[in-house]
Amino acid sequence: MKFFGNLFVVISFIVFPAFQVGAGEMILKEPPKSINKYYPPESQPSKWIQQMHKMSTHFGGVFINLKEEDFDNVDKHADKLVEEYKKTSEMVPEWEEYFDIKAAENFANAAKTHDITKVGKASGRLGKTCGKCHAEQQVSVWAKFHWPNFHKIKVTDPISEKETAYDDYMGSISSSFKTVIVNFGEGQYDRAAKALKMFKSRFMELKSTCSKCHINQDAKRFYVGPEIDSALNELNKELSSEKPNTRKFWKNIDLIGKKGCKHCHLVHRTNSLIKEIWQQSVKK
């Protein structure tokens, strides 16, 4: 049982590998164009992900059935793993070097001995081929195919009533927010209130951009929801009073800045920047 427990760790590493790359750095190169045909919109669902699941299932199936002493299915999974591994190796020519057909065949041969020690030993060499490809390519593939291109999104600015590029629109939101903060710090409460009205109008309009990807109402309200709306109303209340409560003002500014802006950026901005850099390199 202890051996199988240790073996599970090996399987977990191969199926869900840690990103072990060069010391202190990770180079994210845009995936080759040849993989595009295996992802939406050209392939729906993704044929590449289907292949990953097939190989993972057959690899795991060998060990599961060895443990259950179902040797007929051990042999079937071993043969199917080699078949799918070879098929996958031909899908993206630029990644051919990641695959080691001999390692897959040796693993299958070891599996058919039904000797768990031999299978465990053979799995190491095969697992390294999967782990190396995942460590060097998986993050790039996620960024390219699992995240939208924000630079193509257009937003109608509720203030100017003009269609605006997403990056420019975010710049307008940032400018409005800073104007609120600067004017409040200067004691210019009327100006701060005017800027807050513009900021709220622009910020809450972001719900329409969330709808470009999210169809679930809860997801659309995650960063632009009741809590943010309440904070905006509290800010307006303070700025409308004869003597604004400084502590309440900064508390709500902090809430909006963290939960409305920062948290959204932490989730979305990294992948957006990766795509932006790739696009800039193509233009050069």
C-alpha positions as CSV (number, residue, x, y, z in Angstrom):
1,M,0.0,0.0,0.0
2,K,2.9,2.3,0.8
3,F,4.2,1.8,-2.7
4,F,0.9,2.7,-4.3
5,G,0.7,5.8,-2.1
6,N,4.1,6.9,-3.3
7,L,3.1,6.1,-6.9
8,F,0.0,8.3,-6.6
9,V,2.4,11.2,-5.9
10,V,4.3,10.3,-9.1
11,I,1.0,10.2,-11.1
12,S,-0.1,13.5,-9.6
13,F,3.1,15.2,-10.7
14,I,2.8,13.9,-14.2
15,V,-0.8,14.9,-14.6
16,F,-0.6,18.1,-12.7
17,P,3.2,19.0,-12.8
18,A,4.8,21.8,-10.9
19,F,6.2,24.6,-13.1
20,Q,9.9,23.8,-12.6
21,V,11.8,26.1,-14.9
22,G,15.2,27.8,-15.0
23,A,16.3,29.4,-11.8
24,G,14.4,32.6,-11.1
25,E,12.8,33.0,-14.5
26,M,10.0,31.7,-16.8
27,I,10.0,32.5,-20.5
28,L,6.5,32.6,-21.9
29,K,6.6,32.3,-25.7
30,E,3.4,32.5,-27.8
31,P,2.4,28.9,-28.7
32,P,3.0,27.9,-32.4
33,K,0.2,28.7,-34.8
34,S,-0.2,25.0,-35.6
35,I,-2.0,24.4,-32.3
36,N,-4.7,27.0,-33.2
37,K,-6.7,24.4,-35.1
38,Y,-7.1,22.3,-31.9
39,Y,-8.8,25.2,-29.9
40,P,-11.9,27.3,-30.4
41,P,-13.1,28.8,-32.6
42,E,-11.5,26.3,-35.1
43,S,-12.1,23.3,-32.8
44,Q,-15.1,23.1,-30.6
45,P,-14.6,21.4,-28.1
46,S,-10.8,21.6,-28.0
47,K,-9.2,18.5,-29.6
48,W,-5.9,19.3,-27.8
49,I,-7.5,19.2,-24.4
50,Q,-9.3,16.0,-25.4
51,Q,-6.0,14.4,-26.2
52,M,-4.6,15.5,-22.8
53,H,-7.5,13.8,-21.0
54,K,-7.2,10.6,-23.1
55,M,-3.5,10.2,-22.3
56,S,-4.0,11.1,-18.6
57,T,-6.9,8.6,-18.4
58,H,-5.0,5.7,-19.9
59,F,-1.9,6.4,-17.9
60,G,-3.9,6.5,-14.7
61,G,-5.9,3.5,-15.9
62,V,-2.8,1.3,-15.9
63,F,-2.1,2.0,-12.2
64,I,-5.7,1.8,-11.1
65,N,-6.2,-1.5,-12.7
66,L,-2.9,-2.9,-11.5
67,K,-4.0,-2.1,-8.0
68,E,-7.3,-3.8,-8.6
69,E,-5.5,-6.7,-10.3
70,D,-7.6,-6.2,-13.5
71,F,-4.8,-7.2,-15.8
72,D,-6.9,-7.3,-19.0
73,N,-7.7,-3.6,-18.6
74,V,-4.1,-2.9,-17.6
75,D,-3.1,-4.1,-21.1
76,K,-5.9,-2.3,-22.8
77,H,-5.0,1.1,-21.2
78,A,-1.3,0.5,-22.0
79,D,-1.9,0.0,-25.7
80,K,-4.3,2.9,-25.9
81,L,-1.8,5.2,-24.1
82,V,0.8,4.5,-26.8
83,E,-1.7,5.0,-29.5
84,E,-2.9,8.4,-28.2
85,Y,0.7,9.4,-27.3
86,K,1.9,8.8,-30.9
87,K,-1.2,10.7,-32.2
88,T,-0.5,13.7,-30.0
89,S,3.2,13.8,-30.9
90,E,2.1,14.5,-34.5
91,M,-0.4,17.3,-33.8
92,V,2.0,20.2,-33.2
93,P,5.2,19.7,-35.3
94,E,7.1,22.4,-33.3
95,W,6.7,20.3,-30.1
96,E,7.8,17.0,-31.5
97,E,10.9,17.1,-29.4
98,Y,8.9,16.8,-26.2
99,F,7.7,13.4,-27.1
100,D,9.6,10.1,-26.6
101,I,7.8,7.3,-28.3
102,K,10.3,4.7,-27.1
103,A,9.5,5.8,-23.5
104,A,5.8,5.3,-24.1
105,E,6.4,1.9,-25.6
106,N,8.7,0.8,-22.8
107,F,6.1,1.9,-20.3
108,A,3.4,-0.2,-22.1
109,N,5.7,-3.2,-22.2
110,A,6.4,-2.8,-18.5
111,A,2.7,-2.5,-17.8
112,K,2.0,-5.8,-19.5
113,T,4.4,-7.6,-17.1
114,H,1.9,-6.6,-14.4
115,D,5.0,-6.0,-12.2
116,I,4.3,-2.8,-10.3
117,T,8.0,-2.2,-9.6
118,K,8.8,-2.3,-13.3
119,V,5.8,-0.1,-14.2
120,G,6.8,2.5,-11.6
121,K,10.4,2.6,-12.9
122,A,9.2,3.0,-16.6
123,S,6.7,5.7,-15.7
124,G,9.5,8.1,-14.6
125,R,11.0,8.5,-18.1
126,L,7.6,8.9,-19.7
127,G,6.4,11.3,-17.0
128,K,9.3,13.6,-17.6
129,T,8.3,14.1,-21.2
130,C,4.8,15.3,-20.1
131,G,6.2,17.4,-17.2
132,K,8.8,19.2,-19.4
133,C,6.2,20.2,-22.0
134,H,3.7,21.4,-19.3
135,A,6.4,23.4,-17.5
136,E,7.5,25.2,-20.6
137,Q,4.2,25.5,-22.5
138,Q,1.1,25.2,-20.3
139,V,0.9,28.7,-19.0
140,S,1.4,30.1,-22.5
141,V,-1.4,27.9,-23.8
142,W,-3.7,29.0,-20.9
143,A,-3.0,32.7,-21.6
144,K,-3.7,32.4,-25.3
145,F,-6.7,30.1,-25.5
146,H,-8.5,30.5,-22.1
147,W,-8.5,34.2,-21.8
148,P,-10.1,36.8,-24.1
149,N,-8.3,39.5,-25.9
150,F,-9.3,42.6,-23.9
151,H,-7.7,44.9,-26.5
152,K,-10.5,44.0,-28.9
153,I,-13.3,44.9,-26.5
154,K,-15.1,48.2,-27.1
155,V,-17.1,50.1,-24.4
156,T,-19.5,53.0,-24.8
157,D,-18.4,55.7,-22.4
158,P,-21.6,56.9,-20.6
159,I,-20.0,60.3,-20.1
160,S,-18.9,61.0,-23.7
161,E,-21.4,58.6,-25.2
162,K,-18.6,57.5,-27.6
163,E,-17.4,53.9,-28.3
164,T,-14.0,53.6,-26.7
165,A,-11.2,51.0,-26.8
166,Y,-11.1,49.0,-23.5
167,D,-7.6,50.2,-22.5
168,D,-8.6,53.8,-23.1
169,Y,-11.8,53.3,-21.1
170,M,-9.9,51.9,-18.2
171,G,-7.7,54.9,-18.3
172,S,-10.7,57.2,-18.0
173,I,-11.9,55.2,-15.0
174,S,-8.5,55.6,-13.4
175,S,-8.4,59.3,-14.1
176,S,-11.9,59.8,-12.6
177,F,-11.0,57.9,-9.5
178,K,-7.8,59.9,-9.0
179,T,-9.7,63.1,-9.4
180,V,-12.0,62.2,-6.6
181,I,-9.0,61.4,-4.3
182,V,-7.0,64.5,-5.2
183,N,-9.9,66.9,-4.9
184,F,-11.0,65.5,-1.5
185,G,-7.4,65.8,-0.2
186,E,-7.5,69.4,-1.2
187,G,-10.8,70.0,0.5
188,Q,-12.5,70.6,-2.9
189,Y,-15.6,68.6,-2.0
190,D,-17.8,69.9,-4.8
191,R,-15.2,68.9,-7.4
192,A,-14.7,65.5,-5.7
193,A,-18.5,64.9,-5.8
194,K,-18.6,65.8,-9.5
195,A,-15.7,63.4,-10.2
196,L,-17.3,60.7,-8.1
197,K,-20.5,60.9,-10.2
198,M,-18.4,60.4,-13.4
199,F,-16.4,57.6,-11.8
200,K,-19.5,55.7,-10.6
201,S,-21.2,56.0,-14.0
202,R,-18.1,54.6,-15.8
203,F,-17.2,52.0,-13.2
204,M,-20.7,50.5,-13.0
205,E,-20.8,50.4,-16.9
206,L,-18.1,47.7,-16.6
207,K,-20.9,45.2,-16.1
208,S,-21.5,45.3,-19.8
209,T,-17.8,44.3,-20.4
210,C,-18.1,41.4,-18.0
211,S,-21.0,40.1,-20.1
212,K,-18.5,39.7,-23.0
213,C,-17.3,36.5,-21.2
214,H,-19.4,35.9,-18.2
215,I,-23.1,34.8,-18.6
216,N,-23.6,34.1,-14.9
217,Q,-25.1,37.0,-13.0
218,D,-23.1,36.4,-9.9
219,A,-19.8,36.5,-11.8
220,K,-20.8,39.8,-13.4
221,R,-21.5,41.3,-9.9
222,F,-18.3,40.0,-8.4
223,Y,-16.3,43.2,-8.8
224,V,-19.1,45.5,-9.7
225,G,-21.8,44.4,-7.3
226,P,-23.8,45.6,-4.3
227,E,-20.8,46.0,-2.0
228,I,-19.2,48.4,-4.4
229,D,-22.4,50.2,-5.2
230,S,-23.0,50.7,-1.4
231,A,-19.5,52.1,-1.0
232,L,-20.1,54.6,-3.8
233,N,-23.4,55.7,-2.2
234,E,-21.6,56.2,1.1
235,L,-18.9,58.3,-0.6
236,N,-21.6,60.4,-2.2
237,K,-23.3,60.8,1.1
238,E,-20.1,62.1,2.8
239,L,-19.3,64.5,-0.1
240,S,-22.8,65.9,0.1
241,S,-22.6,66.6,3.8
242,E,-21.5,69.9,5.3
243,K,-18.5,68.3,6.9
244,P,-17.4,64.9,5.4
245,N,-16.2,62.2,7.7
246,T,-12.6,61.6,6.6
247,R,-12.4,58.2,8.1
248,K,-15.5,56.9,6.4
249,F,-14.4,58.5,3.1
250,W,-11.0,56.7,3.0
251,K,-12.5,53.4,4.2
252,N,-14.8,53.3,1.2
253,I,-12.1,54.5,-1.2
254,D,-9.9,51.7,0.1
255,L,-12.8,49.1,-0.4
256,I,-13.3,50.2,-4.0
257,G,-9.6,50.3,-4.8
258,K,-9.0,46.8,-3.4
259,K,-12.2,44.8,-4.1
260,G,-13.3,46.6,-7.2
261,C,-10.0,47.4,-8.9
262,K,-7.1,45.4,-7.5
263,H,-8.9,42.1,-7.2
264,C,-10.1,42.3,-10.8
265,H,-6.6,43.2,-12.0
266,L,-5.0,40.3,-10.1
267,V,-7.3,37.9,-11.9
268,H,-7.3,39.4,-15.4
269,R,-4.4,41.7,-15.9
270,T,-1.5,39.3,-16.0
271,N,-2.9,37.3,-19.0
272,S,-3.8,40.6,-20.7
273,L,-0.2,41.8,-20.4
274,I,1.2,38.6,-21.8
275,K,-1.1,38.8,-24.8
276,E,-0.2,42.5,-25.3
277,I,3.5,41.7,-25.3
278,W,3.0,38.9,-27.8
279,Q,1.1,41.3,-30.1
280,Q,3.8,44.0,-29.8
281,S,6.5,41.5,-30.8
282,V,4.4,40.5,-33.9
283,K,4.1,44.2,-35.0
284,K,7.9,44.6,-34.7
